């Protein structure tokens, strides 16, 4: 084991730089995921015990090397996680328990935090300690030597029970403030048996060129050490991915982060982007044991959904907009050669290309999204559809997230739309049921014509839109029983022209779904009830049209592809 003497510290240059030679062979980079611990420190992020166990399984499925489960002394949930995660099938992924160095004035073997890490019985313990002299004296309130002792003694104690990964907190700020002392702290961990040394940009304020220089210096100094150098970056300067890649280029063999970059403040390095860049953009690197990255998009969205977070549409590689094309010139080009406006094939990360329709579209957009409607090369029809889209968008419509409404619009213009019912009238009533108890009610009545029959129904709901939805379904249920499987998943309202005040146009977007797919519809009106009714009717009409198409053409391509291409 390498030991750094006082003389070696004295001769260690603080500003010298040396770049390691590039290995011509594929270099395997370890991926360390801290979504279940560091990720949950992000604002609005909360995971149940079941959530954490399920995410751990998903991470293991794609081949994540290390899965940090949490801090077993912090809460009962994390204690339960470590008790149960061993019962799950995680393949070659190693679970890590996270903790801090022993407290000041307490022996490592008597410290509750140390004992909790041992009790977690994980193959790896991740230990975090202070690197910055300012933190040692001002936050911990200990002498610089005692901080070094805390690191060494804690590492040595844990090493008797598990492999130890040492996270050097605030490493880069500490190095810039006092590199000699920063080196003392990490040397203490290495001399005590740490197998990994992870350099943390905890405040997220370091630039890529600084990361590269400092990592190179540390790598050179510990050249004869047999352990692994790691990098842990936060995203406060929007550089976490770039900094992680810079560290890898300077010799780091492990990168830490979270799925989707969730985490405290501005988040952590997004492992989705880090892995995609290493495997698909940079040469000479391998992640996940060489497995393909085709599950990245699904994993990203699974974590979003499990944490009850909105997808980040513009997230590179896996976002819904990552391969979305709106400008007519762009669409015209990618129809000839996709690489003209796509840096990789979306299929490599499990994503898909989307062609958007808007007032900025050209005939190429319309032709692309209507290809499956088999309209042929009818330029006049394409012009009519484009003109209608431009006119409606001027009124406040947006079809980017309302693919089902656009599908119905195309059918209406092409003359292939056959309504399944006709609206005769509808009405809603809402108000206080008991003002003293602050309870309210909402009722709706709906009258529709289905073929030769008039159907008249009423229903109550949590609000007027919920009541309308319930009444309309009741009215149609006898003729169309398949609607019982359809659900309203999301309801969004936006004022289109805020200058209109309470008389402004309102845009309503509704997302619906069944056991097979989801679809989006839209309505626009000065009356929020009318806008909602438009979106509700489109949602049901789309479902019925898709059901009829599936019956007529049972071997047709999945309708989810149609929705994805325009939604």
N, C-alpha and C positions, 0 to 999 in steps of 0.2 A: 504494500500500500504506500502510495506517495505521501511524503511528509514535507511540509514547507517550513524550513528553519527560519530564524530571524534574519540570518544573512541572505537567504534567498529572497526574502521579502525586500530587503534593503536594495538588492540589485534588480528587482523587478521594475521594468520601465512602466511609467504611468501613461505615456502617450504613444509608445511604440506600436506598430501595427504589422501583422504578418498574416497573409491570406493562405490558408491551407491549400495544398494542391488538390485538384479535382480528381476523384477516383473514376476511372473509365467504366467501372462496373456499376450496375444498378445498386443504389444505396437505399436500404430499407429505412424508412422513417417511422418511428413509433408514434401512434396517435393516442393521446391521453384525453379522455373526455371528463369534464367536470360540470356537465349540465345539471346533474342531480345535487350538486352542492353550490358551486360558484354561480351557476345559472339561476338557481332559486333565490339568489340575493338581488335579482333584478326587480325593479318596481312592477307590481302587478303579476308577478310569477308565483304560483303556488302549486305544489304537487302533493297529492295524497300518497300514502304508503303504496297503494296499488299502482298509482301512476308511476312512481319511481321504479318499482319492480318491473313493470311492463316496458318502460323505456330502457331499462338495463338489458332486458332480453333483446329488444330491437337493436341496440348498440352492438351487442354480442353477435347478432345475426349477420351484420355486415362486416364484422371482423375488427372492431375497435380493440386496440391492444390493452388499454387500461381504462377502467370505469370507476371513477371516484364516487362513492356512495353518500358521503356526508361526514359530519363531525359527530361521533357517537356520544359525546358529552353534552351536546347542545340541546337535544330534545329527544323525547321518547320515540318519535317517528323514525329517527335515524338509528336508534338502538334496535328497533323492530326490523328495520331494513336489513341490517347486518345479520340479524338472527334468521331471517327468512331467505335472503338472497342465495345462500348456499344450496337451497332446495331447487333453485332454478337452473336450467341448462344454459350455461354461458360459454360453452366450448373452451377455446384457448384464451378468452378475455380474462384478465386479472382484475379483481375488485380491490379497490384501495380505500382504506379508512384515513380520513384527514384529521390532523390535530396540530396543536401548537407545542412549542418547547415547554419544558417544565417551568413552573412559576419560580419567581425569585425566592431564595431562601428555603426552598423545598427540594428534597432529594428526588431524583427522577423516579425511583421505585416507590415513593410515597405520594407522588402527584396524581390527583384524580384523573387528569387528562391523559397522562401516560397509561394509567391502568385501564381506562376506557378503550384506548387504542388496542391494547393487548387483548382485552376481552372481546373485541370485535372479531378477532381471529381471521383477519384477512391476510392473504399472502404478501401484500405490500402495505406499508404504512407511509403516508405522505406527511412529512413534518415540515411546518413552516416556521422560520425564524427571522429575526431582524438583521438586516444587512447595513442599514443606514445608521451611522453613529447618532444622528439626531433623534431617531426613533428610540434607540436604546436608552438614551439619557432622559429624553423628554416624555416619551410615552410609557415605556416600561419602568422608568425610574431606577435603572440599575447602572452600575459602572460598565465601562466598555469591556473590561475583562470578564465580569460576571456574565454578560450577554454571550460572550464566546464560550464560557464554561457551560452555560445553559444549552447551547447548541450541541456541543460535543457530548455532554453527559446524556442528553435526551436521545441523541442518535445512537450512542453506544447501548443504552438500555433497550431501545426498541429493536436494535439489531440482533439481540438475543432471541427475539420472538418472530421476526419477519424481515423481509427485505425492506430497506429504507430508501425512500425518495425524498431528498431535501429540497424544499422550495425556498429560495433566497428572496424573501419579500423586499420590495423596493430596491432591488439590486442595482438597477441602472442609475437611479437617483443617488443611492449610497455610493456607488462607484465614482460618480462625478464629484461628489462632495469629499470623499476620502477613500481613494482606491486602496490604499494600504490596509485600512481597517476592513473594508469590504472583503478583501482577499483573506484576511485572518478569519473572518466568520465562515466563509465557505470551506476554507482549509480545515477548520475544526470539524465540520460535518464529514468531509472526505476521510480524514484521519480516523474518525470514529466508526467508519464502515458504511457510509452512504453509497449506494450503487448508482444513484442518479443525482445530478446537480442541476436544478432547474432555475434559470435566471428569470426573474419576474419584473416586468415593467408594470408595476402595480398601479401607478398613477396614470399610465397610458400617455405620457407626454414625451417619450423619446422618439427621435427620428430614425428612419431606416439606416442612414449612414452611420449614426452613432451606435445603433444595435450591432451592425456588422463589425465595426471597429472593436467594440468592447468584447463581443463574443469571441472574436479572433484572438484577442489578447488572453482571455481566460483559457481558450482552447490550447494556445501555445504553452501557457504556463503549466497546464496539467497534461502535457503531451504523453507522459508515461503512465498516466492513470488509466485503469482499465474500465472505468465506469462510462456512463452516458450523459452527455450534456443536453439539457432541455431548455425550452423557451416558453414563457407564459406571458402573453401580452393582453392588456386591456385596450379599449378602443376609443379613449377619450379624445384622441386627435384624428380619428378615422383612419388609423394606420395599423391596426392590429394584424390584419392579414399581411400587409407589406412587411411589417416588422418581423413577423413569424418567418416569412420566406427569406428575409435577409439573414436571420439567425441560422436557418438551415443552410444557406449558402456559405456561412462562415464556419460551419462545422457542427452545429447542433444536430443531434440524432433523434430528438423527441420534440413534439410540439403539443402544447396543451391549449384547450379552448372548449367551447360549448357548441352544441348544434344550434344553428341560426344566430350565434353570437349573443344570446341572451346573457344577462349578468348585470352586476351593479353599475350604476351610473349609465355610461354609454355602452356597456356590455363588454364581452370578451372577444377574442379572436373567433371568427366564425369557422368552425372546423369544416363545414360544407365547402366553403370557398378555399380554405387552405388545402384540403385533400384534392379538390378538383384541379387547382393550379399545379400542385406537385405531380399528380398523376397524368394530367392531360396537357399541361402547358410547358412545364419544365422537363428537360431531359435528364436521365440518369437517376431518377428517384422512383421509389415504389412505396405505396401505402396499402394497408389492409391485406398484406400478403399477396399483392398482385391481383386481387379480386377486381372485377369491373365495378364501376360506380353507378350502375344503372338503378340502384335503389336509393340514391341520394335524395331525389325529389320526394319520394314517398316517405322517407325517414324525416325529412325536414317538415313536411306537412303533418306527419303524425305527432311530432313534438309540439308544433303549434296548437294542434287540436287538443292534445292531452293537457297542455298548460292553459287552455282556453284563451289563446292569444290570436289576434288577427294575423293572417299571413302578410308578409312584407312582399308586395307584388313585384317591387323592383329589386328584390334580392338576386344578386348574380347567380347564374347557373340554374337555380331551382325555382325562382320566382315566376309567377304567372306571366309577368311582362318580360321575362328574360329573353324570350325568343318571339315576342309579339311585334307585328309589323303593321303600321298604320298609314304611313305616307305612301301614296300611289306609286311614286318612283321606286321606293324600296321594294314594294311587293312585285312590281314589274321585273325588277332585277333578280330577286330570289326565286321567282318562277323559272328563270333561266339557269341560275347557278346560286344555290343557297349560301355558299361561302362569301358572296358579295356583301352580305349584311349579317352574317352569323360567324362568330369566331370558332365555334365547334358545332358539331351535330348535337341538337338537343337530346337525342336518344341516348347519348353517352352518359348522361346524368339522370336519365329517366324522365326528362321533361318533354315538351312537345311544342311545335311551332304553332303560333296563333296568328291568323290574319284578321285584323280589326276593321270594322266598317264605321266610317264617320264622314263628316263633311270634307275631311282632307283626303278621302279615298278617291281612287281612280277606278276605271273599269277593271284594272287588274285585280283590285281588292274584291270587287263584286264577283268577278269570274271565279276567283279562288274559293270564296266562301259558299258559292252556289253550285260548285262543281258536282256535288253529290245529289243536287236536285235534278240533274240531267236536263238542264235547260238548253243545252246546245250552244253553239256560237252565235247567239242572237244579240248583236250589238245594240239594237234598238231597245230590247228588253233590259239589257244592262244599263243603258242610259236612263231608262224610266226608273229603275230601282235606285240608281245613284241620285237622280234628281229628287226622289221622294225622301231619301235619307238626308240629303242636304236641307230640304224644306222642314222636315221634322226636327232635325238637330237645331235649327234656328228657333224652334218653338220650345226647346229644352230637352228633347229626347237625346239619349246616349245609348247606343246599341252595343258598346263594348262589353258590358256586363249583362246584357239582355239578349242573348243569342236566340232564345226561344221566340221572343217577340219579332226579332229580325226574320227568323225562319217563316213565321206566319205572314209577315209583310211581303216577303218574296212570293209566297203562295197566292196572296191576294192580287198582287200585280200580275203574276203569271196566269191567273185565272184558274188555279188548281185548288183554291181554298173552298172547303165545304163546311159551313158552320154546323156544329153538333147541337146547338140550341140558340134561341133568340131571346134577348133580354126584353121583357115587357115593362117591368118597373122594379125598383128597389127603394127601400127607405130604411134609415137607421134612426134610433132614438137613444140618447145617452143622458144621464144625469144622476143626481143624488138620490139614493134610495132611502138613506137615513143620515141626515146632515149631522146629527148629534154623534153618531158612531162613525162618521166619515166613510160610509160605504157608498158605492156607486153601481150603476147598472148600465148595460148596453144591450139593445135589442135590434134585430133586423128582420125585415120581411122581404121576400124575393118572389117575383112572379116571372117565370120563363116559359117559353114554348119549346117543347121537344117533339119534333114531328108534328102530329096533329093534336097533341095533348098540351093542355095548360097545367103547369105545376106551380102551386102556390105554397110556400113554406115560411115559417118563422123560426128564429133561434136566438138564444142569448149567448153572450160571449164576455170575455174579460174587457173588451173594448169594441168599438163599432166595426173595426175591420175583422176582428175575430168572429164577431156575430154574423157579418156578411158572408164570410167564408163558410161558416157552419150552415147557414141557411141555404146557400147555393149548393153545397154538397148534398143536403137533404133533398133538395128539389131534383137533383140529377141522379141520385143514388140508385133508384129503381131501374133506370134505363142504362146507367153506366156504373155498375157495381165495382169496377176496377179502381174508381176514384177513392175508395176506402183505403187504398194502400198509399195514397199520395199525401205528403205532409208539407206544410209551409215551414221552411227552415229559417228564413231570415226576412226581415222587413225593414227597409231603409227609406227615410224621407229626407229630401233636400229642397231648400228654397232655390229656385232657378234665378230669379231676378229680385234680389233683396230690396231694391228700390221701390218695389210695389207694396211693401209693408204687408199687412194682413190679406191683401188682394193679390199677392204675388203668385206666379205660377209655381206649382209644387211638382217635384219629380218623385215618384215612388218606384222603388226597385224591390221586387220580391224574388226570393230564391226558394224554389220548391224542389222536392225530391221524392223518390220512392226507393225500393230496394235495389234498383238497377242504376240510376243516374240522378243527377241534379240538373236543374235548368233555371235560367233567369229571365224575368219578364219586366216590363216597364209600363208606366202610365204617367201622363202629364196633364195637368189641369189646374185652373185657379181654385178648384174645389178638391181638397185632399181626399174626400170620400170617392169622388168620381175618378181621380187618378188611381186610387187603390183598386177600384172596381175594374178599371181597364187592365191593370196588371193581374188581378185575380182571374179574370175571364181568359186572358191570354195563357195563363199558367195551365188552366184546365183544358183549353182548346189544344194546346201543344201536346199535353199528355194523351188526349184522345186521338189526335192525328198520328202520334207516334205508335200508339197501340194498333191503329188501323193499318199503318204501313207495315208493322211487324207481322200482322195477320196476312196481308196480301203478299209480302215478300219476306218470308221467314229466314232467308239466307242473306238478307241485306246487311251491310256494315252496321256495327253498333251505333245507335243514335248518340251515344256519349261523345263520339268523335265529331259529330256535327256540331254539338253544343260547344265543345272545347274550341272549335276553330273560330267561333265568332263571339263567344261569351267573354 
